[in-house]
């Protein structure tokens, strides 16, 4: 089963994937789809509020993060990693539980990044916002680092996230019943 989605003029067939016995989601993966990545980055930048830097959670948003930075001429962007790395000189850390991950994860930025973020207008981006848990964790990281949240953006808003007025997104993505019909 698939679901056809229109992402600001580009159509894609998303496979429906089982999350539970009564819930399917449309699988949206930017990895490998250069056309959607480039197009989505351009469309999001057209709608973006003023900002100083872009930040995104690891990993599925990495192509979008890079492409938005490249298209905007940014010299730097930030990635919240799923765990501390050897090169990090101390970390800010928050926990997150998303709809597509079986266990609780961590998102971290190092203190050097936090220093650059302090006082700056940060644009938080993601590929899909669903439950809002990754977004909440990103907001907490930016706030703890002393940054100012300029805006929150995603390619797709899934389920109840479609009703949020605090995010900018390119297309809504419904949730699905086990038989593939759209949940209202």
VENSULMO-V881924 format. One record per helix or strand of 2 or more residues. SS is the DSSP state (a for helix, b for strand). FROM is the first residue (numbers start at 0). TO is the last residue. If there is no record, write none. Layout:
# VENSULMO-V881924
ss: [SS/SS]
from: [FROM/FROM]
to: [TO/TO]
This chain:
# VENSULMO-V881924
ss: [b/b/b/a/b/a/b/b/b/a/b/a/b/a/b]
from: [1/9/22/33/52/61/77/90/104/110/120/132/147/158/167]
to: [6/19/25/46/56/71/80/95/109/116/128/143/157/162/172]
